[in-house]
Amino acid sequence: MKAHWLVLAIFLGGLGLSIADRESGLLKWHEKRQELEISRARIAFLNQRVEILEAEISALEGDPFALERAIREELQLAKPGEIVVRFARGATAQ
């Protein structure tokens, strides 16, 4: 019976040390798990962004008018006689 208490005391002591140790142990493991979840969310976001950009590439490669429009928008140019209307982000109608 005394051996059971000794095993329990050793186990609880080890558990206490692993909780208290900031360089390794349960707190470090929990921190790494959080970092992993953040990284997975970022990967998912970037994969979605890649899909969007690939769709834009396909559209630009397949439609010469879309390519022309994209170039004019990027360079902020207009064709002769064309009127360009720009809206400010966050502007509200009055």
C-alpha positions in Angstrom: 0.0 0.0 0.0 2.9 2.3 0.8 4.3 1.7 -2.8 1.0 3.0 -4.3 1.3 6.3 -2.3 4.9 6.6 -3.4 4.0 6.1 -7.1 1.1 8.6 -6.8 3.5 11.1 -5.1 6.1 10.7 -7.8 3.4 11.1 -10.5 1.9 14.2 -8.9 5.4 15.7 -8.5 6.2 15.1 -12.1 2.9 16.6 -13.2 3.6 19.6 -11.0 7.0 20.1 -12.5 5.7 19.8 -16.0 3.1 22.4 -15.4 5.6 24.8 -13.7 8.4 24.4 -16.3 8.0 27.2 -18.8 10.6 25.9 -21.3 9.0 22.5 -21.7 6.0 20.7 -20.4 2.3 21.4 -20.6 2.4 25.2 -20.9 4.8 25.0 -23.8 2.8 22.2 -25.4 -0.4 24.3 -25.1 1.4 27.3 -26.7 2.7 25.2 -29.6 -0.9 23.8 -30.2 -2.2 27.4 -30.4 0.6 28.3 -32.9 -0.3 25.3 -34.9 -4.0 26.3 -35.1 -3.0 29.8 -36.1 -0.7 28.4 -38.8 -3.4 26.1 -40.1 -5.9 29.0 -40.3 -3.3 31.1 -42.2 -2.7 28.2 -44.6 -6.4 27.9 -45.3 -6.7 31.6 -46.0 -3.7 31.6 -48.3 -5.0 28.6 -50.2 -8.3 30.5 -50.8 -6.3 33.5 -52.0 -4.3 31.3 -54.4 -7.6 30.0 -55.8 -8.9 33.5 -56.3 -5.6 34.6 -58.0 -5.6 31.5 -60.3 -9.2 32.4 -61.4 -8.1 36.0 -62.1 -5.1 34.7 -64.1 -7.4 32.4 -66.2 -9.8 35.3 -66.8 -6.9 37.6 -67.9 -5.4 34.9 -70.1 -8.7 34.1 -71.8 -10.2 37.6 -72.3 -8.2 40.3 -74.0 -10.7 43.0 -72.9 -10.3 41.9 -69.2 -6.5 42.1 -69.6 -6.8 45.6 -71.1 -9.1 46.7 -68.3 -6.9 45.3 -65.6 -3.8 47.1 -67.1 -5.7 50.4 -67.3 -7.0 50.1 -63.8 -3.5 49.3 -62.5 -1.9 52.2 -64.3 -4.9 54.5 -63.6 -5.4 55.3 -67.2 -8.5 55.9 -69.3 -9.2 55.6 -73.0 -9.9 58.9 -74.9 -13.4 60.0 -74.2 -13.8 57.5 -71.3 -14.9 58.8 -67.9 -13.5 57.1 -64.8 -15.4 57.3 -61.6 -13.5 56.3 -58.4 -15.2 55.6 -55.1 -13.3 56.1 -51.8 -13.3 53.2 -49.5 -15.6 53.6 -46.5 -17.4 56.6 -48.2 -21.2 56.7 -47.5 -23.9 58.2 -49.7 -25.4 61.4 -48.5 
